[in-house]
Amino acid sequence: MSMGGEPVTDEIIERALEDGKRVGIPLCVGPHEMVVKEYKSGDELARGAFGIREPLAEATEINADEFRSSNSSLRGMLEGRTKNRAWCWLL
């Protein structure tokens, strides 16, 4: 989830959910390791490292194989790095 001077993504995420898309939000699980957890509207988020909003550890994990093997289409995937922080959105 966005923070500080980053573009605000909350409305984009909610719009994607309204459009029936599946959304994943990264969760830091180690110093240089992240997993993507499924996010649904209203899911609880916790403050992680540096106050970044993250999904709870018990949220459903998403992996790329799920998208490849499902009948749903992967409409877009954006990966990048901002301020030494990796982020990933699956829509």
C-alpha positions, -999 to +999 in steps of 0.1 A: +000+000+000+012+035-007+027+058+018+044+092+022+052+108-011+042+078-032+011+079-055-020+070-035-032+036-046-062+030-024-087+042-049-071+022-077-072-009-056-109-004-046-118+003-083-100-029-093-120-049-067-153-033-079-144-044-114-141-079-102-103-081-103-081-100-079-057-078-060-025-088-043-005-067-018+031-075-008+040-087+027+076-085+039+085-118+055+123-113+058+150-087+052+149-092+014+119-114+009+083-107+001+052-127-007+020-115-023-012-118-002-047-115-016-066-083-006-103-080-005-122-048+003-123-041+040-095-066+049-075-056+079-041-042+073-012-039+098+017-015+100+049-033+090+084-020+086+086+018+083+049+020+090+040+005+056+004-010+055+006-047+048-019-076+048-020-099+078+002-130+077-028-153+077-042-137+044-043-160+014-010-161-004-010-157-042+016-171-065+020-167-103+010-203-110-025-196-097-030-170-124-014-192-151-036-221-142-069-203-136-095-193-162-093-157-150-071-134-170-042-115-156-051-080-168-019-063-156+011-067-135+034-040-124+066-045-105+091-018-095+113-003-069+107+030-051+129+044-024+146+010-020+112-006-014+099-032-039+062-033-047+040-055-068+003-052-078-016-080-095-048-069-111 
